[in-house]
Amino acid sequence: MTDVTYYVALPFTEDDTGSVAAGAAEEFQGPTHAMRRAEALARMPGIVGAVAFCRSGDPMIGEFKDATVLRAFGNVPSDLSGM
């Protein structure tokens, strides 16, 4: 089994009802780039927050460990278990 680690920045927006919804995820080579991008995303108009996280697993068999939050910026959901 060959584990691969993915580093991701995920922005959040607010819908018309005020609920926070995930935007389009962006993948990066390492944790520093993901955290910097998440911080920048959180400052963009229309974005209420962003999170940088990593997830490891074997893409060949589709088994992944739970995501680990590296850093959160702004308004993000308290339950990120769906990442």
QUIZICOR-V777603 format. One record per residue. N is the residue number from 1. SS is DSSP state (@ for helix, = for strand, . for the rest). PHI is phi in radians with two decimals (none if undefined). BURIAL is I if it has 9 or more other ideal C-beta (glycine too) atoms within 8 Angstrom, else O. Layout:
BEGIN
n = <N & N>
ss = <SS & SS>
phi = <PHI & PHI>
burial = <BURIAL & BURIAL>
END
This chain:
BEGIN
n = <1 & 2 & 3 & 4 & 5 & 6 & 7 & 8 & 9 & 10 & 11 & 12 & 13 & 14 & 15 & 16 & 17 & 18 & 19 & 20 & 21 & 22 & 23 & 24 & 25 & 26 & 27 & 28 & 29 & 30 & 31 & 32 & 33 & 34 & 35 & 36 & 37 & 38 & 39 & 40 & 41 & 42 & 43 & 44 & 45 & 46 & 47 & 48 & 49 & 50 & 51 & 52 & 53 & 54 & 55 & 56 & 57 & 58 & 59 & 60 & 61 & 62 & 63 & 64 & 65 & 66 & 67 & 68 & 69 & 70 & 71 & 72 & 73 & 74 & 75 & 76 & 77 & 78 & 79 & 80 & 81 & 82 & 83>
ss = <. & . & . & = & = & = & = & = & = & = & = & = & = & = & . & . & . & . & . & = & = & = & = & = & = & = & = & = & . & . & @ & @ & @ & @ & @ & @ & @ & @ & @ & @ & @ & @ & . & . & . & . & . & . & = & = & = & = & = & = & = & = & = & = & . & . & . & . & = & = & . & . & . & = & = & = & = & = & = & = & . & . & . & . & . & . & . & . & .>
phi = <none & -1.91 & -1.41 & -2.14 & -1.89 & -1.83 & -1.97 & -2.33 & -1.96 & -2.25 & -1.48 & -2.23 & -2.09 & -2.04 & -1.48 & -1.09 & -1.59 & 1.60 & -1.37 & -1.51 & -2.26 & -1.26 & -1.71 & -1.43 & -1.33 & -2.16 & -1.70 & -2.33 & -1.26 & -2.65 & -1.17 & -1.09 & -1.12 & -1.12 & -1.18 & -1.12 & -1.18 & -1.08 & -1.09 & -1.14 & -1.06 & -1.09 & -1.67 & -1.40 & -1.01 & 1.52 & -1.79 & -1.69 & 3.13 & -2.75 & -2.37 & -1.89 & -2.52 & -2.26 & -2.58 & -2.01 & 2.98 & -1.87 & -1.17 & -1.19 & -1.94 & 1.33 & -1.77 & -2.31 & -1.35 & -1.07 & -1.20 & -2.00 & -1.29 & -1.53 & -2.93 & -2.09 & -2.27 & 1.27 & -1.57 & -2.21 & -1.05 & -1.27 & -1.80 & -1.85 & -1.14 & -1.44 & -1.21>
burial = <O & O & O & O & O & O & I & I & I & I & I & I & I & I & O & O & O & O & O & I & O & O & I & O & O & I & O & I & O & O & I & O & I & I & I & O & I & I & I & O & I & I & O & O & O & O & I & I & I & I & I & I & I & I & I & I & I & I & O & O & O & O & O & O & O & O & I & O & I & I & I & I & I & I & O & I & O & O & O & I & O & O & I>
END
